[in-house]
Amino acid sequence: MSRIAGTILLAALALVLTAGFGSAQRSAARRAVAAQSPGLHRAQARRPLRLHETCITREERRGTLRFRASDGVRLIGVVLGSGPRAVILAHQGGAPPNLCGWVPYARTLAAGGYRVLVFDHRGYGSSGNAARSTRVIRVDYDVLGAIRAVRAGGATSIVLAGASLGAGAVLSAAPRATPPVNGVISLSSPTRLTRINVLKAVRTLRAPALFVASDGDSPFEEQAQQLSAACPSPDKRLMIVTGYEHGWELLLDPQVRATVDGFIARHSSS
């Protein structure tokens, strides 16, 4: 396959991935990439990942972190702040579909004494792609890799937070983290991300958990209720607020922001 054809094919996949979860068009694009561009995957694997997002300042780029998902997919992100109390922020699938949506909040947390990792999921932003079509949406593996990378950097406590796609990722990854994470925050998580059954995963989640959604953001309000009800954690909270905000937009609500800030503070230890 020519370089031009490969570029067009990957661009088509990126557009389809931001259009919604589980569409037939997205599945077709995945299969096409997997079948027609193995050489492109090999070429990418030989080059170090570079952070292309312009939302990160030159000084912040000193904290660039390259790591691998639990299945080996190459990922890239940025660590802001320092210290043993870590927060990992997993991004949503659109507006923007990369780590930039979390950067303002990450800076605030870093200024408050936390070590914060914002990163791009597989197939998004500056991170690498999964070589197998069945692994394209396994963003839970990305979070497991992020946990391992942050612990290797000296973190003694970890709180996970995710928005939409990223919320499903952190809820699915948290029950498998060893040792357990200190808390999980879900902003507008779906109950399923194609091959990832988020609802099934939370049935074994015992870490402290916060589920947040807007009452006008259907079906995510109903799904937040389902996820909270299924979670056996003795320390969980469901928060449904008035409005239509989705994912990280929920932090624009002062009540939500205060609740998220308080949750992180309570479940982070030095």
C-alpha positions in Angstrom: 0.0 0.0 0.0 1.4 3.5 -0.9 2.2 6.0 1.8 -0.6 8.3 0.5 -3.1 5.6 0.7 -2.0 4.6 4.2 -2.3 8.2 5.4 -5.8 8.5 4.0 -6.8 5.3 5.6 -5.5 6.3 9.0 -7.2 9.7 8.7 -10.5 8.0 7.9 -10.1 5.8 11.0 -9.4 8.9 13.2 -12.5 10.6 12.0 -14.7 7.6 12.5 -13.4 7.0 16.0 -14.6 10.4 17.1 -18.1 9.9 15.7 -19.4 7.6 18.4 -19.0 4.2 20.0 -19.4 0.9 18.2 -20.5 2.1 14.8 -20.3 -0.3 11.8 -18.2 2.3 9.9 -15.6 2.4 12.7 -15.4 -1.4 12.8 -14.8 -1.5 9.1 -12.1 1.2 9.3 -10.4 -0.8 12.0 -10.3 -3.9 9.9 -9.0 -2.0 6.9 -6.2 -0.6 8.9 -5.2 -3.9 10.5 -5.3 -5.7 7.1 -3.7 -3.2 4.9 -1.1 -1.3 6.9 1.2 -3.7 8.9 4.2 -2.0 7.3 3.1 1.3 8.6 2.7 0.0 12.1 6.3 -1.4 12.0 7.7 1.9 10.7 5.9 3.8 13.5 7.3 1.4 16.1 10.9 2.3 15.1 10.5 6.0 15.8 10.3 7.5 19.3 6.9 9.1 19.9 6.8 12.9 19.9 4.3 15.1 21.7 2.5 17.2 19.0 -0.1 18.9 21.1 0.4 22.7 21.3 -1.5 23.0 24.6 1.7 21.9 26.4 4.2 24.7 27.1 7.9 24.3 26.4 8.7 24.1 30.1 6.0 21.5 30.6 7.4 19.3 27.9 10.3 18.6 30.2 7.9 16.3 31.9 7.1 14.3 28.8 6.7 10.6 29.7 6.8 7.8 27.2 5.5 4.5 28.4 3.6 1.4 27.3 0.1 0.1 27.8 -0.2 -3.2 29.5 -0.4 -4.9 26.1 2.6 -3.1 24.8 1.1 -0.2 22.8 3.3 2.8 22.9 1.8 5.9 24.7 3.0 9.4 25.5 1.9 12.0 28.0 3.2 14.7 30.3 3.7 14.7 34.1 2.9 18.0 35.7 3.9 18.7 39.3 5.8 16.4 41.7 5.5 14.5 44.9 4.2 11.1 46.0 0.4 11.9 45.6 -0.4 11.1 41.9 -3.5 11.7 39.8 -3.9 10.1 36.4 -6.4 11.8 34.0 -7.8 9.8 31.1 -9.2 11.9 28.2 -12.5 11.6 26.4 -13.0 10.8 22.7 -13.8 14.3 21.4 -13.6 18.1 21.9 -10.6 17.7 21.9 -9.8 14.0 21.4 -6.5 14.2 23.3 -4.9 15.1 26.6 -5.4 18.9 26.1 -8.9 18.9 27.6 -7.4 17.9 30.9 -4.5 20.3 30.9 -6.1 23.2 32.7 -7.3 21.1 35.6 -4.0 19.2 35.6 -2.1 22.5 36.1 -4.4 23.4 39.0 -3.8 20.0 40.7 0.0 20.3 40.1 0.0 23.7 41.7 -1.8 22.1 44.7 1.0 19.6 45.3 0.0 16.6 43.2 1.9 14.8 40.5 -0.4 14.6 37.5 -0.2 12.5 34.4 -2.2 13.5 31.4 -1.7 11.2 28.4 -3.1 10.3 25.0 -4.9 7.1 24.6 -4.0 4.6 21.8 -4.9 6.0 18.4 -5.4 9.5 19.8 -3.2 12.5 19.8 0.5 11.7 19.8 0.3 8.1 21.1 0.8 5.0 19.0 -1.8 2.6 17.5 -2.7 -0.9 18.4 -1.4 -3.3 15.7 -4.5 -5.6 16.2 -8.0 -4.5 15.4 -9.3 -6.2 18.5 -7.1 -4.0 20.6 -8.0 -0.6 19.0 -10.5 0.4 21.8 -8.7 -1.3 24.7 -8.1 2.0 26.5 -8.3 0.2 29.8 -4.9 -1.3 29.0 -3.6 2.3 28.6 -4.7 3.2 32.1 -3.0 0.0 33.5 0.2 1.1 31.8 -0.2 4.6 33.2 -0.6 3.3 36.7 2.6 1.2 36.3 4.5 4.2 34.9 3.5 6.5 37.7 4.3 4.0 40.4 7.7 3.5 38.9 8.2 7.2 39.2 7.7 7.1 43.0 4.0 7.6 43.5 2.6 6.2 46.8 -1.0 7.0 46.2 -3.0 7.2 42.9 -6.4 8.6 42.1 -7.8 7.9 38.6 -10.1 10.3 36.9 -11.6 9.9 33.4 -14.0 11.7 31.1 -16.5 9.8 28.9 -14.2 7.4 27.0 -11.5 7.9 29.7 -14.1 7.3 32.4 -14.9 3.9 31.0 -11.2 3.3 30.8 -10.5 4.1 34.5 -13.5 2.2 35.8 -12.5 -0.9 33.8 -8.8 -0.7 34.7 -9.1 0.0 38.4 -10.4 -3.4 39.6 -7.3 -5.0 38.0 -4.7 -2.6 39.4 -2.3 -4.3 41.9 -1.9 -2.8 44.5 -5.3 -1.1 44.3 -5.6 2.5 43.4 -6.8 4.9 46.1 -9.8 6.2 44.2 -11.7 6.4 40.9 -13.6 9.4 39.4 -16.0 8.8 36.5 -17.3 11.8 34.5 -20.0 10.6 32.1 -18.9 7.0 31.7 -20.8 4.7 29.3 -21.6 1.2 30.5 -19.8 -0.3 27.5 -17.0 0.7 25.2 -17.4 -1.8 22.3 -15.3 -4.8 23.6 -15.0 -3.3 27.1 -17.9 -4.2 29.4 -17.6 -1.4 31.9 -20.7 -2.4 33.8 -19.2 -5.9 34.4 -15.9 -4.4 35.4 -17.3 -2.2 38.2 -19.0 -5.2 39.8 -15.5 -6.0 41.2 -14.5 -2.4 41.9 -13.9 -1.9 45.7 -11.8 1.3 45.6 -13.5 4.5 46.6 -15.6 5.7 43.6 -17.3 8.9 42.4 -19.8 8.7 39.5 -20.9 12.0 38.0 -23.3 12.9 35.2 -25.7 15.6 34.1 -29.5 14.9 34.1 -29.8 16.2 30.6 -27.0 14.1 29.2 -28.9 11.0 28.2 -28.1 8.1 28.2 -25.1 8.9 30.5 -27.3 9.9 33.4 -29.0 6.5 33.4 -25.7 4.7 32.9 -24.1 6.5 35.8 -26.9 5.2 38.0 -26.4 1.7 36.7 -22.6 1.8 37.3 -23.0 3.2 40.8 -25.6 0.6 41.7 -23.4 -2.2 40.4 -20.3 -1.1 42.2 -19.7 -2.9 45.5 -17.3 -0.3 47.0 -18.3 0.7 50.5 -17.1 4.2 49.7 -19.0 5.4 46.6 -21.1 8.4 45.6 -23.4 9.1 42.7 -23.8 12.7 41.8 -26.3 13.8 39.2 -26.4 17.5 38.5 -28.7 19.7 36.5 -27.6 20.5 33.0 -26.3 19.0 29.8 -22.5 19.0 30.4 -20.6 15.9 29.4 -17.2 14.6 30.5 -14.7 17.2 31.6 -17.3 19.9 31.0 -18.8 18.8 34.3 -15.9 20.5 36.1 -17.3 23.8 35.0 -20.1 23.3 37.6 -18.7 24.7 40.9 -20.5 22.0 42.9 -18.9 19.2 40.8 -15.5 20.9 40.9 -15.6 21.1 44.7 -16.7 17.5 45.0 -14.0 16.2 42.7 -11.3 18.3 44.4 -12.5 17.0 47.8 -12.5 13.4 46.6 -8.9 13.6 45.4 -7.8 15.3 48.6 -9.5 12.7 50.8 -8.1 9.7 48.9 -4.6 10.9 48.4 -1.9 10.1 51.0 1.7 11.2 51.1 
